[in-house]
């Protein structure tokens, strides 16, 4: 059992984690694996996998960073007008990994 604190984005039964590629834990999910997550004090079961489709990862990151200005600032992806820039997000993709987890409440 490994405990890895991460920030995440939750949309219903989908949890998405963005991590730096240089970290190694995400490699466990290059093929889908079952996981147990603790979110807001509650346990969930789920299946985690790395998002291999670059276009899907890019589109997720565009929406994610538009909704989280502090993360957009940290990633340095804003243009001169302060908007999240598509080309800067695309340039970021080789340095990050997007992990998707579909969850269900634990029994």
Buried (B, 14 or more C-beta within 10 A) or exposed (E): EEEEEEEEBBEEEEBBBBBEEEEEEBEEBEEEEEBEBEEEEEEBBBBBBBBEEEEEBBEBBBEBBBEBEEBBEEBEBBEEEEEBBBEBBBEBBEEBBBBBBBBEEEE
